[in-house]
């Protein structure tokens, strides 16, 4: 008898419609050590002291990792759900992207965008 973990379950794949915004979110979370992955309110933002974060942060590693994950998700079979379409009004967690301008955290955002465009 063969039993599969997902045999009778429906598989949902969470993606974003805008790949650049998706990457910025991933980049910011990686940069902050995923401290805001469960964002509940703007008071959480005050817990992030940008000056104490990684001084030798290498965005190229994050860029490669992001596109590796994206490519794996693109090969998955299942129902795609887009982050932008989710309704967070009835949950404790909030959409961090509605409260943070990710680009402001990176003084080299133009260089990062150029590197991103080489992958995309």
C-alpha positions in Angstrom: 0.0 0.0 0.0 1.5 3.3 -1.1 0.6 6.4 1.0 1.6 9.8 -0.2 1.8 12.9 2.0 -0.2 15.0 -0.5 -2.2 12.3 -2.2 -5.6 13.7 -1.2 -4.6 17.3 -0.2 -5.0 20.3 -2.4 -1.6 22.1 -2.8 -1.6 25.9 -2.6 1.4 27.9 -3.9 1.8 31.4 -2.5 3.3 33.8 -5.0 3.3 37.5 -5.8 2.2 39.1 -9.0 5.0 41.7 -9.0 8.3 39.8 -8.8 10.4 42.9 -7.9 8.1 43.6 -4.9 8.2 39.9 -3.9 12.0 40.0 -4.0 12.1 43.3 -2.0 10.1 41.7 0.7 12.3 38.6 0.7 15.4 40.8 0.7 14.1 42.9 3.6 13.2 39.9 5.7 16.6 38.2 5.0 18.3 41.5 5.8 16.5 41.8 9.2 17.0 38.2 10.1 13.2 37.5 9.5 12.4 39.4 12.7 9.3 40.8 11.2 8.0 37.7 9.5 5.0 37.7 11.8 4.2 41.4 11.6 1.3 42.6 13.9 1.7 46.3 14.1 4.0 49.3 13.5 5.4 49.0 17.0 7.3 45.9 15.7 9.2 48.2 13.3 10.7 50.1 16.2 12.4 46.8 17.3 14.5 46.9 14.1 17.6 49.0 14.6 19.0 49.3 11.1 22.4 50.2 12.5 22.8 46.9 14.4 22.0 44.7 11.4 24.5 42.9 9.2 27.3 45.3 8.2 28.6 42.8 5.7 25.2 41.9 4.2 25.6 40.3 0.8 22.4 40.9 -1.2 23.8 38.7 -4.1 23.4 35.6 -1.9 19.8 36.6 -1.2 19.1 37.3 -4.8 20.3 33.8 -5.9 18.4 32.1 -3.1 15.2 34.1 -4.0 15.3 33.0 -7.7 16.1 29.4 -6.7 13.0 29.3 -4.6 10.9 31.1 -7.2 12.0 28.6 -9.9 11.1 25.7 -7.6 7.7 27.3 -7.0 7.2 27.8 -10.8 7.7 24.0 -11.3 5.2 23.0 -8.6 1.7 21.8 -9.5 -1.1 23.3 -7.5 -3.4 26.2 -7.1 -1.5 29.5 -7.1 -2.6 32.1 -4.6 -1.3 35.6 -4.8 -0.2 37.5 -1.7 -1.7 40.7 -3.0 -5.1 39.1 -3.1 -5.1 37.9 0.5 -7.4 39.7 3.0 -5.7 40.2 6.3 -8.5 42.2 7.9 -9.6 39.3 10.1 -6.2 38.2 11.3 -3.7 39.3 13.9 -0.9 39.6 11.3 -0.7 42.4 8.9 0.8 42.9 5.4 4.2 44.3 6.2 4.5 45.7 2.7 1.6 48.1 3.5 3.7 49.6 6.3 7.3 49.6 5.1 9.0 51.1 2.1 11.7 48.4 1.7 13.8 50.4 -0.7 14.6 53.0 2.0 16.6 50.4 3.9 19.1 49.9 1.2 21.4 52.7 0.1 22.5 50.6 -3.0 18.9 49.8 -4.2 19.7 50.9 -7.8 22.6 48.4 -7.9 20.4 45.7 -6.4 17.7 46.4 -9.0 20.2 46.1 -11.8 21.4 42.7 -10.5 17.7 41.6 -10.1 17.0 42.5 -13.7 19.7 40.2 -14.9 17.9 37.3 -13.3 14.3 38.2 -14.1 
